[in-house]
Amino acid sequence: MRRVSILGSTGSIGQNTIDLIARAPNDYEVVALTGGLNIQKLADDACRLGAELAVTAHEDRLDDLRAALAGSGVEAAAGVRAIAEAAARPADWVMSAIVGAAGLAPGLEALKQGATLALANKETLVCAGSLVLRTAKAHGAQLLPVDSEHSAVFQALVGEDIGAVERVIITASGGAFRDWPLEELANATVEQASSHPNWDMGQRITIDSASMFNKALEVIETHEYFAVSPEQIEVLVHPESIVHAMVGFRDGAMMAHMGEPDMRHAIGYALHWPERRELPVKQLDLAKLGQLNFKAPDLTRYPALKLAWDVMDRGGLAGAVFNAAKERALDHFIARRIGFLDMADAVAAVLDRFDAADSLIDAPMTLDNVQQTDHLARQWVDDTVVERAG
């Protein structure tokens, strides 16, 4: 029986992971579940799965969690430190699905105790790729990608020599605004950006898909995880979301990973790796589909995407700056303080400010430096928003 933990269990990735684990209850022993404000869902899942521990990120909701777990025998805890401690509990497999930079420290704790870390939190590698990979190697831990694109690349490379790879192509749906007239994007609302044409995801990642900040993060993650150069990474807009990624080799061959847009593909692959097991997902019917479409992304429509290559060229802590600035700019957009296109402008301004700040980006890659950089970048986004509003 495998001991498993799910960090971010109440989100869409966490819920899909629970769905798979609950279908084979005799195969898994659940160590810890962590979540946010959805206390009842966290408690219900912890009780249903017989978890040892349930943790909410919000310290002021500890009493509510304890009440929801009363009589279950499930331990309750709360706060950021408690989530890190949950991640450090001995487990064979840990799902890292906490949204944003908050997932970095718990992910590192899981790696330090030698677990297989299924990484759905792309920000972990964007913010601190070299630190994460170094930690995994030092503790004999396995890092498996769960983003659909990176899982697809990983699978296409099974049995292949990475030195034979010529290019890696990740696909993007294009998000909610892929067919909008360019002149209307500046007036896009939060509600319009929160509706994805293909995937069922949380609000923040859906908006990131509309702006392609999500794809920019994935480009950087591809560079970090697979150690391919920025020049080898391409993005194609693929409205059907059937081909998740392609790997092109120097002999001209190309391997494509295809499947219905269901995150249980990638989650299940990581959960059962190195085996392949049957999954409760729809079979792909190519004849019914009829055709698949691809086109190059318009960087005028998606200015955030270009920033990915700027970040990779900068190196160092630029990924931490980029992600923190992106997260904070998104906060301001959701709060309606800035427009949809203003997010990319704010992030670019913060990256430029770091360039001029006595080589802060070139500081050593440590968790403390990443967290300090994250904090400063968020402050500078706030400054930028206030200055432009004034």
C-alpha positions in Angstrom: 0.0 0.0 0.0 1.4 3.4 -1.0 1.3 6.3 1.4 0.2 9.5 -0.5 -0.4 13.1 0.4 -2.3 15.7 -1.6 -1.2 19.4 -1.2 -4.0 21.5 -2.6 -6.7 18.8 -2.3 -9.7 21.1 -2.7 -8.7 22.6 -6.0 -9.4 21.0 -9.4 -6.2 19.0 -9.6 -6.6 17.9 -6.0 -10.2 16.8 -6.6 -9.2 14.8 -9.7 -6.4 13.2 -7.8 -8.9 12.2 -5.0 -11.2 10.8 -7.7 -8.5 8.4 -8.9 -7.4 7.4 -5.4 -10.9 6.8 -4.2 -11.5 4.4 -7.0 -8.8 2.1 -5.6 -9.0 2.6 -1.8 -7.1 -0.6 -1.0 -4.0 0.6 -2.9 -3.5 3.9 -1.0 -3.0 5.1 2.6 -3.7 8.8 2.7 -1.3 10.7 4.9 -2.3 14.4 4.6 -4.7 16.6 2.7 -4.2 20.4 2.6 -6.6 23.1 1.4 -7.7 26.7 1.7 -11.0 28.2 2.6 -13.2 25.3 1.6 -13.2 23.7 5.1 -16.1 21.4 4.6 -14.8 19.9 1.4 -11.4 19.4 3.1 -12.9 17.8 6.1 -15.3 15.6 4.1 -12.5 14.3 1.8 -10.2 13.7 4.8 -12.9 11.6 6.5 -13.8 9.7 3.4 -10.2 8.8 2.6 -9.2 8.1 6.2 -6.4 10.7 6.1 -4.1 11.0 9.1 -4.1 14.8 8.9 -6.0 17.7 7.3 -4.5 21.2 7.1 -6.0 24.5 6.0 -3.7 27.3 5.0 -5.8 29.8 7.1 -4.9 29.8 10.8 -8.1 31.6 11.6 -10.2 28.6 10.3 -8.5 26.0 12.6 -11.5 25.9 15.0 -13.9 25.4 12.0 -11.7 22.5 10.7 -11.6 20.9 14.1 -15.3 21.1 14.4 -15.8 19.6 10.9 -13.5 16.7 11.8 -14.9 16.1 15.3 -15.1 12.4 16.1 -13.3 11.3 12.9 -9.9 10.7 14.3 -8.4 12.9 11.7 -5.8 15.4 13.0 -6.3 19.1 12.2 -3.8 21.8 11.7 -3.6 25.3 10.1 -1.2 27.8 8.7 1.6 27.9 6.2 4.1 26.2 8.5 1.6 23.4 9.2 1.3 22.8 5.4 5.1 22.5 5.1 5.1 20.1 8.1 2.4 18.0 6.4 4.5 17.8 3.3 7.4 16.6 5.3 5.5 13.6 6.7 6.8 10.3 5.3 5.0 9.5 2.1 5.8 7.6 -1.0 4.0 10.0 -3.4 2.9 13.6 -3.0 0.7 15.6 -5.3 1.9 19.3 -5.3 -1.2 21.2 -6.5 -1.1 24.3 -4.3 -1.6 27.3 -6.6 1.2 29.8 -7.0 4.5 30.4 -5.3 3.0 29.1 -2.0 3.6 25.6 -3.4 7.4 25.9 -3.5 8.3 25.4 0.2 6.0 22.4 0.8 7.2 20.8 -2.4 10.8 21.1 -1.2 9.9 19.5 2.1 8.4 16.6 0.3 11.5 16.2 -1.8 13.7 16.3 1.3 12.0 13.2 2.7 12.6 11.3 -0.6 9.0 11.2 -1.9 8.0 11.1 -5.5 6.7 14.6 -6.1 3.9 14.9 -8.7 4.3 18.5 -9.7 1.1 20.2 -10.9 2.4 23.5 -9.4 4.4 24.9 -12.3 5.5 27.9 -10.3 7.8 25.7 -8.3 10.2 25.2 -11.2 9.7 28.7 -12.6 10.7 30.3 -9.3 13.5 28.0 -8.3 14.2 25.4 -10.9 17.8 24.7 -10.1 17.1 24.6 -6.3 14.2 22.1 -6.8 16.2 19.8 -9.1 19.2 20.0 -6.8 17.1 19.1 -3.8 15.5 16.1 -5.6 18.9 14.8 -6.6 20.4 15.2 -3.1 17.6 13.2 -1.5 17.0 10.6 -4.1 13.5 11.9 -4.8 11.7 11.6 -8.1 10.1 14.6 -9.7 7.2 13.9 -12.2 5.4 16.6 -14.2 1.6 16.8 -14.0 0.9 19.8 -16.2 -0.7 18.2 -19.3 1.9 19.6 -21.6 4.9 18.5 -19.5 3.5 15.1 -18.8 3.1 14.8 -22.6 6.7 15.8 -23.3 7.9 13.4 -20.5 5.9 10.5 -22.1 7.2 11.3 -25.6 10.7 11.1 -24.3 10.4 7.7 -22.7 13.3 5.6 -24.1 14.7 8.6 -26.1 18.0 10.4 -25.8 17.4 14.0 -24.8 20.5 14.9 -27.0 18.5 13.8 -30.0 15.8 16.4 -29.4 15.7 19.2 -31.9 12.6 21.1 -30.5 9.8 20.8 -28.0 6.4 22.2 -28.9 3.8 22.8 -26.3 0.2 23.7 -27.3 -2.1 26.4 -26.0 -5.9 26.5 -26.4 -5.7 30.3 -26.8 -8.0 30.9 -23.9 -11.2 32.8 -23.8 -10.1 35.6 -26.1 -8.4 33.7 -28.9 -11.0 34.9 -31.5 -11.6 38.4 -30.0 -10.8 41.5 -32.1 -7.5 42.9 -30.8 -9.1 46.3 -30.2 -11.5 44.8 -27.7 -9.0 43.1 -25.4 -8.2 46.2 -23.3 -11.9 46.2 -22.2 -12.1 42.5 -21.3 -13.8 41.9 -18.0 -12.9 39.5 -15.2 -16.0 37.5 -15.9 -15.2 37.1 -19.6 -11.6 36.1 -18.8 -12.8 33.5 -16.3 -14.5 31.3 -18.8 -12.3 28.7 -20.6 -13.5 27.1 -23.9 -12.1 23.6 -23.2 -10.8 23.0 -19.6 -12.6 23.1 -16.3 -10.2 25.0 -14.0 -10.1 27.5 -11.2 -10.5 31.2 -11.9 -6.9 32.3 -11.6 -5.5 29.7 -14.0 -8.4 30.3 -16.4 -7.5 34.0 -16.5 -3.8 33.1 -16.9 -4.9 31.0 -19.9 -6.7 33.9 -21.5 -3.6 36.1 -21.1 -1.2 33.2 -21.8 0.7 34.0 -18.7 0.0 30.3 -17.9 1.7 29.3 -21.1 4.7 31.6 -20.4 5.1 29.8 -17.1 5.0 26.5 -18.9 7.7 27.6 -21.4 10.0 28.4 -18.5 9.1 25.1 -16.8 9.9 23.2 -20.0 13.4 24.9 -20.0 14.0 24.0 -16.4 12.7 20.5 -16.2 14.0 19.1 -19.5 17.1 21.2 -19.8 16.4 22.3 -23.4 17.5 25.7 -24.6 15.0 28.6 -25.0 15.6 28.4 -28.7 14.3 24.8 -28.8 10.9 25.6 -27.2 7.9 26.6 -29.4 4.3 27.3 -28.7 1.4 26.6 -31.0 -2.2 27.7 -30.5 -4.3 24.5 -30.9 -8.0 25.3 -30.2 -9.1 21.7 -29.8 -6.7 21.0 -26.9 -6.2 17.4 -28.2 -2.5 17.4 -28.9 -0.9 18.4 -25.6 2.8 18.6 -26.8 5.1 17.4 -29.5 8.8 16.5 -29.5 10.8 16.9 -32.7 14.0 14.9 -33.2 17.0 15.7 -35.2 16.1 12.9 -37.7 13.0 14.8 -38.6 10.6 12.5 -36.7 8.0 14.0 -34.3 6.3 12.4 -31.4 2.9 13.8 -30.3 0.9 13.1 -27.2 -2.8 13.2 -27.8 -5.9 12.8 -25.5 -9.2 14.3 -24.5 -8.8 17.5 -22.3 -9.0 15.7 -19.0 -6.4 16.3 -16.3 -6.8 12.7 -15.0 -4.6 11.6 -18.0 -1.6 13.4 -16.6 -2.5 12.8 -12.9 -3.0 9.1 -13.5 0.2 8.7 -15.4 2.2 10.3 -12.5 0.2 8.3 -9.9 0.9 4.9 -11.5 4.3 5.7 -13.0 6.2 3.7 -14.3 3.2 1.6 -15.1 0.2 2.5 -17.3 -3.1 1.6 -15.9 -6.7 2.0 -17.1 -8.2 5.4 -16.3 -11.8 6.6 -16.3 -11.3 9.0 -19.2 -13.0 9.3 -22.6 -11.4 7.6 -25.5 -10.3 9.8 -28.3 -12.3 9.5 -31.5 -10.2 11.1 -34.3 -12.8 10.2 -37.0 -15.4 12.2 -35.1 -13.0 15.1 -34.6 -12.3 15.3 -38.3 -9.5 17.8 -38.1 -7.0 19.4 -35.8 -5.9 23.1 -36.1 -2.6 24.8 -35.3 -1.3 28.3 -35.7 1.5 30.4 -34.3 0.5 32.7 -31.4 0.1 36.4 -32.0 2.4 38.1 -29.6 0.4 41.3 -29.9 -2.6 39.4 -28.6 -0.5 37.6 -26.0 2.3 40.0 -24.8 2.8 37.8 -21.7 4.1 35.0 -23.8 7.1 36.9 -25.1 8.1 37.6 -21.5 8.9 33.9 -21.0 12.0 34.2 -23.3 13.0 37.4 -21.7 13.0 35.7 -18.3 15.0 32.7 -19.6 17.6 35.1 -21.1 17.9 36.9 -17.8 18.3 33.7 -15.8 19.0 33.7 -12.0 16.0 34.7 -9.9 14.1 36.3 -12.9 11.6 33.4 -12.8 10.8 34.3 -9.2 10.3 37.9 -10.1 8.2 37.0 -13.1 5.9 34.7 -11.2 5.4 37.0 -8.2 4.7 40.0 -10.4 2.3 37.9 -12.5 0.4 36.7 -9.4 0.1 40.2 -8.0 -0.9 41.8 -11.3 -3.6 39.2 -11.5 -4.8 40.2 -8.0 -5.2 43.7 -9.2 -7.0 42.7 -12.4 -9.5 40.5 -10.4 -10.0 43.5 -8.1 -10.6 45.6 -11.2 -7.8 48.1 -10.4 -6.1 47.4 -13.8 -7.2 46.3 -17.2 -6.6 42.9 -18.9 -3.6 44.1 -21.0 -2.2 46.1 -18.1 -1.1 42.9 -16.4 1.7 42.2 -18.9 2.8 45.8 -18.8 3.1 45.7 -15.0 5.1 42.5 -15.1 7.5 43.8 -17.7 8.0 47.0 -15.7 9.0 45.1 -12.6 11.4 42.9 -14.5 13.1 46.0 -15.9 13.2 47.5 -12.4 15.0 44.4 -11.1 17.5 44.6 -13.9 18.5 48.0 -12.7 18.6 47.0 -9.0 22.2 46.1 -8.4 22.0 42.6 -9.8 19.3 41.3 -7.5 18.3 38.8 -10.1 21.8 37.3 -9.9 21.6 36.5 -6.2 22.2 32.9 -5.2 19.3 30.5 -5.7 18.2 29.8 -2.1 14.7 29.5 -0.7 15.3 32.6 1.4 16.4 34.6 -1.6 13.5 33.3 -3.7 11.0 34.3 -1.0 12.5 37.7 -0.5 12.5 38.3 -4.3 8.9 37.2 -4.4 8.0 39.7 -1.7 9.8 42.6 -3.3 8.4 41.9 -6.7 4.8 42.0 -5.4 5.5 45.3 -3.7 6.9 46.8 -6.9 3.8 45.7 -8.8 1.7 47.5 -6.2 3.9 50.6 -6.7 3.5 50.4 -10.5 -0.3 50.2 -10.2 -0.5 53.1 -7.8 1.8 55.2 -10.0 -0.2 54.6 -13.1 -3.5 55.2 -11.3 -2.1 58.5 -10.1 
